Amino acid sequence: MAAYAGFFELRTPQDLLRKLRHDYQRIAQSPTDTYAAFDFFVTAHHMIDWLPSTWPVPKTQVRRELLLRVCSHIANGAKHFVVDPKRHDSVEDTEAKGAFQRNAFQEEAFDVQRSVVELKGGAALALGNSIEVPELARQVFDFWEKQLGPV
């Protein structure tokens, strides 16, 4: 019997990066899809755990990256509903905004629905007080693709 390693076809950091790309594409297609955002940010947060022990940068240093601190805050908030304020200091709130249904009105002309992450502290200084989920997901995906190479 083979030793349990990975999850079905997800066995390497590159495999998980492909999953992250899939989740990012779901967000791009449906920017207010809470399930896709949950999947994306939880996966992005746990990418660190999949890095091999021989990774050239210590995992503790990778965890200090601003985008990954934001991901950690979002992922842990999504999974546990409440986060440790000593460890998570990047996100003020996540909320749905917009008065009009996204797929029924022109995005440029109407206040359409969107998912927004309200930031605080260093994250707000670097990324702005708020950022829409598709833009944050793009930046996070680009970060991981830069680390692991294109898939």
N, C-alpha and C positions, 0 to 999 in steps of 0.2 A: 504494500500500500504506500502511495506517495505521501510525503509530508505535506501538510497544509501550508501553502505559500501563496499569498495573494488572494484574489477574489475572482473566480472564473478567469476571464482573459486579462484582468488587471493584475499584472505581476511586477511591473517596473515603474519607475518615476515617469518614463515616457508614456506608458499606458495610461497613467493617471492624468497626464497632461492632455492626452487625447480625450479623456472623459471631461476634463475641464473645458476644452474647446467645444465639445458637444453641448455642455451646459451653457457656455457663453453664447453659442449660436441660438439656443432656445431663448435666452434673454433678448438677443438682438431681434428675433422674430416676434417676441411678445414681451415688451419691456415692463409690463406690470405683472408678469407671471411670478407669483410669490414662491411657488414650488421650484421653479428654475433658479431663482435667486438663492433660495435656501441651499439647493444642491450645489450651486456654483461656489458660494462662500464657504460652506463646510468643506468641500473638496479642496479649494484653494488654501484654506487654513491647514489642512492635513497633508498637503504636499510635502511639507518639511519632514514629516514622519517617514516619508518614503525615500528620502535622500539616503544614499548609502553612507556607511560610517567612514568611508574613504573620501567623502566630499571635501573639496579643497577649502571650503569656508566652514568654520564651526556652526552647527545648527543654532547655537545660542546667538550668534551674530546675525544669522539669517532671520531669526525671529524678531530682531530689533528693527528690521526694515519697516518704514512707515506704512507702506501698503499692507504688509502682512500683519502689523499691529491692528490696523483697521479691520482686516479680514478676521482676525482672531476675536475681536470685540463683536463683530456681526455674527460670526459662527457660534460663539459661546452664548451670546444673547438669544439666538434663534433656538439653540439646542436646550438651554437651561432656563430661559426667560429672564433670569437675573444674573448679572455678572459681578465679579469681585471688583469694586471700584479702585482698589489699589493696583490691580493688574491691567484693567481695561479703562483707558482714559481717552479714547479717540472718538467715540460715537455718542452723540447726545440722544438721538432717536432715529427710527426709521418710520417713514410715513408715506401714505398714498396722497398725492395732490392732484388737483385738476377737477374742473367742473364738467367737462364733456367727455363722452366715450371716445377713446383713442381711435378706434377703427371707423368711427362714424363722422368725424370732423377733420378738417385740415389741421395738422399739427402746428403749422406756421401762423394760422389765423385764429385758433381757438385755444383756450386753456384746457388742453386734453389731459387725461389721466397719465400719471407717471409715478414711478417709485423713486423716492428720494431718501438719501442718507444724510442726516444732519450731523455735522462734525463739530468737534471742539478741540481745544488745546493745539498741540503741534500739527495735528491732522488738518484742522481748520486753517491754520496759517499756510500750510503747504498746498492744500487742495481746494480751499474755499470753505465757506460756512456750510454749504450743502453741495451734494453731487448726486446726479441721477445714477441709478443702478447700472444702466448699460455703459456709461462712461467709466465708472469705477471698475466694473468687470473687465472692460477693455484694458485698462491700465494694469490690473492685476494679472490678466492673461499674458499681456506683453512682458511683464516682469518675469513670470515663470518660463515663458518661451525663451527669453533671453538667457535664463539660467540653464535650461535643459536642452536648448536647441529646438528648431522647428520640427513639428510632427506632421 
